[in-house]
Amino acid sequence: MYQRSVLDNQLRVFTSSMPHTRSVSITLCVGAGSRYETPELAGVSHFIEHMPFKGTKSWPTAQAVSEAIEGVGGIMNASTDREMTVFWCKVARIHFRKALSVMLDMILNPILDREEVEKEREIIQEELRMTYDHPTYKVDLLIDEALWPDQAMGRDVGGTPETVEKISQESIREYMAQQYNPANTVLAIAGDVTHEEVLDMVGEATVEWKPRESLDWEPVVNGHYDPEVRMEWRRTDQTHICLAVPGLSLNDPDRYNLTILNVILGDGMSSRLFQSLREVQGLAYDVSSSNSHFRDCGALTVYCGVEPKKSRLAVQGIVHELQGMHEEAPEQEITKAKEYTKGRLLLRMEDTRAVSGWLASQELLQGEVATPEEVVQRLDEVNSEDVVRVAERLLQPEQMRLAVVGPHRSEARFLKLLHF
């Protein structure tokens, strides 16, 4: 599926040759995210993510950067989460060399102009205010705070308007110099390219890029072991609910068992939650569950939006389905969940962007890459007993955290629903 090389400066370079495609996708993953930040610098990783788009040494304005990719029909973007920042672009094969030059220049030679920093500060603060206005975003923040209180994992990746206000140009330069170094970066390229062609370009462009010691990420500190409710009163027409339990890390042996459990529970229109809460009870239009995995922790989270007067019934329905996962699942349901998961994965791997992202993110976070075929094999090994065992391990009342955003004031009325 891929070839891997480590340059003299410790930059890890991956290629996946896909000669049948007309596109080439480039992904750069950097070990920079909210878990590397002090509380005072909360949001600096996200702030820095914005800045390379404002101008580089060879493309000195925001318009020049965007036109270099969009002007040839390509697309580019970036994102920041707790453990990494990702820059990516996708272009037609004939524009690959230019696109790679732009991407590398964004990482190696951003201008970080003081005036542009101040303008972007205002933009980021507006972005935060905008997202805080959305109840679905707010309930996500509340559930993270409940799962990981008073630590980096529970903070908003973007920081707050107050912390963003205090991030200086100097702190941006210092943090970027420390984290954006080749030993803390992975480059992956997928499409109709050869490994040798990529190495020639990258080696020449990064010859002056030197490795250095990066900041450590903040490990999770597990707090109390009692169910908890976090609530924000809002005059909304719909109550937004997240019910979560601590999940599994990226390297946990039960990770694939939990993947199948999640599919059965709430991933898709044939899942138990969707069928029960929407199709049978008519409580919710939108209900689903999802897994998140990090270096030393994770979460299994259920979301639904319901009419306020039906919110307690919805929570009861979710808890009931969680309890039901402790019972042995029919073999037909296990098989369906496996095929659904494998099908989604294999279809995704036809896209060059998905492949480059797959390679870069696994290498950065886990130090190794599992091929789709290896993942399929691990999924095929899951059986009903495995699913029940991981349900008994994780889906316990004392582990439950509930976040509610809507016209409600009594946490106690919801707290008593969190039991079997």
C-alpha positions as CSV (number, residue, x, y, z in Angstrom):
1,M,0.0,0.0,0.0
2,Y,2.8,2.4,0.7
3,Q,6.5,3.2,0.9
4,R,8.2,4.9,3.9
5,S,11.5,6.8,4.2
6,V,13.0,8.8,7.1
7,L,15.2,11.7,6.0
8,D,18.4,12.7,7.7
9,N,16.5,15.4,9.6
10,Q,14.0,12.7,10.9
11,L,11.1,13.8,8.6
12,R,9.0,10.7,7.9
13,V,7.8,10.6,4.2
14,F,5.2,8.2,2.9
15,T,3.9,7.6,-0.6
16,S,1.1,5.5,-1.9
17,S,1.3,4.9,-5.6
18,M,-2.2,5.0,-7.1
19,P,-1.5,5.2,-10.9
20,H,-5.2,4.8,-11.8
21,T,-6.1,8.2,-10.2
22,R,-6.0,11.6,-11.8
23,S,-5.5,13.4,-8.4
24,V,-2.7,13.7,-6.0
25,S,-3.3,14.4,-2.3
26,I,-0.7,15.8,0.1
27,T,-1.1,15.6,3.9
28,L,1.2,17.1,6.5
29,C,0.6,16.1,10.1
30,V,2.3,18.0,12.8
31,G,2.4,17.1,16.5
32,A,0.7,20.3,17.7
33,G,-2.7,20.5,19.4
34,S,-4.4,21.4,22.6
35,R,-2.7,18.7,24.6
36,Y,0.6,20.4,24.1
37,E,-0.6,23.7,25.4
38,T,-0.5,25.3,28.8
39,P,-3.8,26.8,30.0
40,E,-2.4,30.3,29.4
41,L,-1.7,29.4,25.7
42,A,-4.9,27.6,25.1
43,G,-5.8,27.9,21.4
44,V,-2.3,28.6,20.2
45,S,-2.1,25.5,18.0
46,H,-5.4,26.4,16.3
47,F,-4.2,30.0,15.9
48,I,-1.0,28.9,14.2
49,E,-3.0,26.6,11.9
50,H,-4.5,29.8,10.4
51,M,-1.3,31.7,9.9
52,P,0.4,29.8,7.0
53,F,-2.6,30.6,4.8
54,K,-1.9,34.3,5.3
55,G,1.4,34.3,3.3
56,T,4.7,32.5,2.9
57,K,8.2,33.4,1.6
58,S,7.4,32.4,-2.0
59,W,3.6,33.2,-1.9
60,P,3.6,36.3,0.3
61,T,-0.1,37.0,0.6
62,A,-3.3,35.1,1.5
63,Q,-4.5,35.5,-2.1
64,A,-1.3,34.2,-3.5
65,V,-1.4,31.1,-1.4
66,S,-5.1,30.3,-2.2
67,E,-4.7,31.1,-5.9
68,A,-1.7,28.7,-6.1
69,I,-4.0,25.8,-5.3
70,E,-7.6,27.0,-6.1
71,G,-6.4,28.7,-9.3
72,V,-5.6,25.3,-10.8
73,G,-8.9,23.7,-9.5
74,G,-7.4,22.2,-6.4
75,I,-8.7,22.3,-2.8
76,M,-6.8,22.9,0.4
77,N,-7.6,23.2,4.1
78,A,-6.3,22.5,7.6
79,S,-7.6,21.4,11.0
80,T,-6.4,21.2,14.6
81,D,-7.5,18.8,17.3
82,R,-6.0,17.7,20.6
83,E,-3.0,15.8,19.3
84,M,-2.2,17.0,15.8
85,T,-2.6,19.8,13.3
86,V,-3.2,18.6,9.7
87,F,-2.6,20.6,6.5
88,W,-3.8,19.0,3.2
89,C,-4.4,19.7,-0.4
90,K,-5.7,17.8,-3.4
91,V,-4.8,18.7,-7.0
92,A,-4.8,17.2,-10.5
93,R,-1.6,15.2,-11.1
94,I,-0.2,17.8,-13.5
95,H,-0.1,20.4,-10.7
96,F,1.4,18.2,-8.0
97,R,4.9,19.7,-8.0
98,K,3.6,23.2,-7.5
99,A,1.2,22.1,-4.8
100,L,3.9,20.3,-2.8
101,S,6.1,23.4,-3.0
102,V,3.2,25.5,-1.6
103,M,2.5,23.1,1.2
104,L,6.1,22.8,2.3
105,D,6.6,26.6,2.1
106,M,3.5,27.0,4.4
107,I,5.2,24.9,7.0
108,L,8.8,26.0,6.5
109,N,8.5,29.7,5.7
110,P,5.3,31.3,7.0
111,I,5.6,35.1,7.2
112,L,3.7,35.4,10.5
113,D,3.4,39.2,10.0
114,R,2.4,41.1,13.1
115,E,-0.5,42.9,11.3
116,E,-1.8,39.6,9.9
117,V,-1.6,38.1,13.4
118,E,-3.8,40.8,14.8
119,K,-6.3,40.5,12.0
120,E,-6.5,36.7,12.4
121,R,-6.9,37.1,16.2
122,E,-10.2,38.9,15.6
123,I,-11.3,36.3,13.0
124,I,-10.6,33.4,15.5
125,Q,-12.5,35.2,18.3
126,E,-15.4,35.6,15.9
127,E,-15.1,31.9,15.0
128,L,-15.3,31.0,18.7
129,R,-18.3,33.2,19.3
130,M,-20.1,31.8,16.3
131,T,-19.6,28.2,17.5
132,Y,-20.6,29.0,21.0
133,D,-24.0,30.1,19.6
134,H,-24.6,26.6,18.3
135,P,-26.2,24.3,20.9
136,T,-24.7,21.2,19.2
137,Y,-21.2,22.6,19.6
138,K,-21.8,23.7,23.2
139,V,-23.1,20.3,24.2
140,D,-19.9,18.8,22.7
141,L,-17.8,21.1,24.9
142,L,-19.8,20.2,28.0
143,I,-19.4,16.5,27.5
144,D,-15.7,16.8,27.0
145,E,-15.4,18.9,30.2
146,A,-17.4,16.2,32.0
147,L,-15.2,13.4,30.7
148,W,-11.9,15.1,31.3
149,P,-12.4,18.0,33.8
150,D,-9.7,20.6,34.5
151,Q,-7.2,19.3,31.9
152,A,-6.2,19.8,28.3
153,M,-8.3,16.9,27.0
154,G,-11.4,18.7,28.3
155,R,-10.7,22.2,26.9
156,D,-11.9,23.7,23.7
157,V,-9.2,23.1,21.0
158,G,-9.7,26.7,19.9
159,G,-9.2,28.1,23.4
160,T,-11.4,31.0,24.5
161,P,-11.8,34.6,23.4
162,E,-9.8,35.6,26.5
163,T,-6.9,33.2,25.9
164,V,-6.7,34.0,22.2
165,E,-6.5,37.7,23.1
166,K,-3.4,37.1,25.1
167,I,-1.5,35.0,22.5
168,S,1.4,37.1,21.3
169,Q,3.3,37.0,18.0
170,E,6.4,36.0,19.9
171,S,4.6,33.0,21.6
172,I,3.3,32.0,18.1
173,R,6.9,32.0,16.7
174,E,8.3,30.1,19.7
175,Y,5.6,27.4,19.7
176,M,5.8,26.9,16.0
177,A,9.6,26.7,16.0
178,Q,9.4,24.0,18.7
179,Q,6.5,21.9,17.4
180,Y,6.8,22.4,13.6
181,N,10.1,20.6,13.3
182,P,10.8,17.6,11.1
183,A,11.1,15.1,13.9
184,N,7.5,16.0,14.9
185,T,6.1,16.0,11.3
186,V,4.9,13.3,8.9
187,L,4.4,13.9,5.1
188,A,2.2,11.6,3.1
189,I,1.4,11.7,-0.6
190,A,-1.1,9.5,-2.5
191,G,-1.8,9.4,-6.2
192,D,0.0,8.8,-9.4
193,V,3.5,9.5,-8.0
194,T,6.7,7.6,-7.3
195,H,8.5,7.4,-4.0
196,E,11.8,8.5,-5.7
197,E,10.2,11.5,-7.3
198,V,8.7,12.7,-3.9
199,L,12.0,12.1,-2.0
200,D,13.9,14.2,-4.5
201,M,11.6,17.1,-4.2
202,V,11.2,16.9,-0.4
203,G,14.9,16.3,0.3
204,E,15.9,19.4,-1.6
205,A,13.2,21.6,-0.1
206,T,13.8,20.6,3.5
207,V,17.6,20.3,3.6
208,E,17.9,23.3,6.0
209,W,15.0,22.1,8.2
210,K,16.6,20.9,11.5
211,P,15.0,18.6,14.1
212,R,14.7,19.7,17.7
213,E,13.0,18.5,20.9
214,S,9.3,19.0,21.0
215,L,7.0,19.7,23.9
216,D,5.4,16.8,25.7
217,W,1.6,16.2,25.5
218,E,-0.4,16.3,28.7
219,P,-1.5,12.8,29.9
220,V,-5.1,12.3,31.0
221,V,-5.8,12.4,34.7
222,N,-8.8,10.3,35.6
223,G,-11.1,12.0,38.1
224,H,-14.2,10.8,39.9
225,Y,-16.0,7.6,39.2
226,D,-19.6,8.7,39.7
227,P,-22.2,9.6,37.0
228,E,-22.3,13.3,36.3
229,V,-24.6,15.8,34.6
230,R,-23.5,19.1,33.1
231,M,-26.1,21.5,31.9
232,E,-26.6,24.9,30.2
233,W,-29.9,26.5,30.1
234,R,-31.0,28.0,26.8
235,R,-34.3,29.0,25.4
236,T,-34.2,26.5,22.5
237,D,-36.9,24.6,20.6
238,Q,-34.9,21.4,20.9
239,T,-32.9,19.9,23.7
240,H,-29.4,18.7,22.7
241,I,-28.1,15.7,24.6
242,C,-24.7,13.9,24.8
243,L,-24.3,10.8,26.9
244,A,-20.8,9.5,27.0
245,V,-18.5,7.0,28.8
246,P,-14.7,6.9,28.8
247,G,-13.6,4.8,25.9
248,L,-10.4,3.3,24.6
249,S,-7.0,4.5,23.5
250,L,-5.6,4.1,19.9
251,N,-3.6,1.1,21.0
252,D,-6.1,-0.7,23.2
253,P,-6.5,-4.4,22.3
254,D,-10.3,-4.0,22.5
255,R,-10.5,-1.1,20.1
256,Y,-11.9,-3.2,17.2
257,N,-14.4,-4.8,19.5
258,L,-15.6,-1.4,20.5
259,T,-15.8,-0.4,16.8
260,I,-18.3,-3.2,16.2
261,L,-20.2,-2.4,19.4
262,N,-20.6,1.3,18.3
263,V,-21.9,0.3,14.9
264,I,-24.6,-2.0,16.5
265,L,-25.4,0.7,19.0
266,G,-25.7,3.9,17.0
267,D,-23.8,4.1,13.7
268,G,-26.3,4.2,10.8
269,M,-30.0,4.1,10.2
270,S,-30.3,0.4,11.1
271,S,-28.6,0.7,14.5
272,R,-30.4,0.0,17.7
273,L,-30.5,3.6,18.8
274,F,-31.9,4.9,15.5
275,Q,-34.5,2.2,15.3
276,S,-35.6,2.5,18.9
277,L,-35.6,6.3,19.5
278,R,-36.6,7.4,16.0
279,E,-38.5,4.6,14.3
280,V,-40.3,3.0,17.2
281,Q,-40.7,5.7,19.8
282,G,-40.6,8.8,17.5
283,L,-38.5,10.7,20.1
284,A,-35.7,12.1,17.9
285,Y,-35.0,13.0,14.3
286,D,-31.2,12.8,14.8
287,V,-29.7,10.2,17.1
288,S,-26.3,8.4,16.7
289,S,-23.2,7.2,18.5
290,S,-19.5,7.6,17.8
291,N,-16.1,6.5,18.9
292,S,-13.0,8.7,19.5
293,H,-9.6,7.4,20.2
294,F,-6.5,9.2,21.5
295,R,-3.0,8.3,22.6
296,D,-4.1,7.3,26.2
297,C,-7.8,7.7,26.3
298,G,-11.0,7.8,24.3
299,A,-14.8,8.2,24.5
300,L,-18.0,6.5,23.3
301,T,-20.6,9.2,22.9
302,V,-24.3,9.2,22.0
303,Y,-25.9,12.4,20.7
304,C,-29.5,13.2,20.1
305,G,-31.7,16.3,19.7
306,V,-35.3,16.1,21.0
307,E,-38.3,18.2,21.9
308,P,-37.6,19.5,25.4
309,K,-40.6,17.7,27.0
310,K,-39.3,14.4,25.6
311,S,-35.7,14.8,26.8
312,R,-36.0,12.6,29.9
313,L,-37.6,9.8,27.8
314,A,-34.7,10.1,25.3
315,V,-32.1,9.7,28.1
316,Q,-34.0,6.7,29.4
317,G,-34.1,5.2,26.0
318,I,-30.3,5.7,25.5
319,V,-29.5,4.2,28.9
320,H,-31.8,1.2,28.0
321,E,-29.9,0.5,24.8
322,L,-26.5,0.8,26.6
323,Q,-27.7,-1.8,29.1
324,G,-28.8,-4.0,26.2
325,M,-25.3,-4.1,24.9
326,H,-24.4,-6.4,27.8
327,E,-26.5,-9.1,26.3
328,E,-25.1,-11.4,23.6
329,A,-25.7,-9.9,20.1
330,P,-27.2,-12.2,17.4
331,E,-24.6,-13.4,15.0
332,Q,-26.5,-11.7,12.1
333,E,-26.1,-8.4,13.8
334,I,-22.4,-8.9,14.4
335,T,-21.9,-9.9,10.7
336,K,-23.9,-6.9,9.5
337,A,-21.8,-4.5,11.7
338,K,-18.6,-6.0,10.4
339,E,-19.6,-5.7,6.7
340,Y,-20.8,-2.2,7.2
341,T,-17.5,-1.1,8.8
342,K,-15.3,-2.9,6.3
343,G,-17.3,-1.5,3.4
344,R,-17.0,2.0,4.6
345,L,-13.3,1.7,5.1
346,L,-12.5,0.1,1.7
347,L,-14.7,2.6,-0.2
348,R,-12.9,5.4,1.5
349,M,-9.5,4.1,0.4
350,E,-10.3,4.8,-3.2
351,D,-9.8,8.5,-2.5
352,T,-6.2,9.9,-2.5
353,R,-7.0,12.3,0.3
354,A,-8.3,9.5,2.5
355,V,-5.2,7.4,1.8
356,S,-2.7,10.2,2.5
357,G,-4.5,11.1,5.7
358,W,-4.6,7.5,6.8
359,L,-0.8,7.1,6.4
360,A,0.2,10.4,8.0
361,S,-2.1,10.3,11.0
362,Q,-1.3,6.7,12.0
363,E,2.4,7.3,11.8
364,L,2.3,10.5,13.8
365,L,0.0,9.2,16.6
366,Q,1.0,5.5,16.8
367,G,4.4,5.2,15.2
368,E,3.2,2.5,12.8
369,V,0.7,2.1,10.0
370,A,-1.9,-0.7,9.7
371,T,-3.0,-1.4,6.2
372,P,-6.8,-1.6,5.4
373,E,-6.3,-5.3,4.9
374,E,-4.9,-5.7,8.4
375,V,-7.8,-3.7,9.8
376,V,-10.3,-5.9,7.9
377,Q,-8.6,-9.0,9.4
378,R,-8.9,-7.6,12.9
379,L,-12.6,-6.8,12.4
380,D,-13.3,-10.2,11.1
381,E,-11.9,-11.7,14.3
382,V,-14.5,-9.9,16.5
383,N,-17.2,-12.1,17.9
384,S,-20.3,-11.7,20.1
385,E,-18.4,-12.5,23.3
386,D,-15.9,-9.8,22.5
387,V,-18.6,-7.2,22.1
388,V,-20.3,-8.2,25.4
389,R,-16.9,-8.1,27.2
390,V,-16.1,-4.6,26.0
391,A,-19.7,-3.5,26.9
392,E,-19.2,-4.8,30.4
393,R,-15.8,-3.1,30.6
394,L,-17.1,0.3,29.6
395,L,-20.9,0.7,29.7
396,Q,-21.4,1.0,33.5
397,P,-23.6,3.5,35.3
398,E,-20.8,5.0,37.3
399,Q,-18.9,5.8,34.1
400,M,-21.7,7.8,32.5
401,R,-21.5,11.5,31.8
402,L,-24.4,13.5,30.5
403,A,-24.4,16.9,28.9
404,V,-27.7,18.8,28.3
405,V,-28.2,22.1,26.5
406,G,-31.8,23.4,26.4
407,P,-34.6,24.8,28.5
408,H,-33.8,22.8,31.6
409,R,-32.5,23.7,35.1
410,S,-32.6,20.5,37.2
411,E,-29.5,18.4,36.9
412,A,-30.9,16.1,39.6
413,R,-33.8,15.0,37.4
414,F,-31.4,13.8,34.8
415,L,-28.9,12.4,37.1
416,K,-31.3,9.8,38.5
417,L,-31.8,8.4,35.0
418,L,-28.2,7.3,34.8
419,H,-28.5,3.8,36.2
420,F,-29.5,0.3,35.1
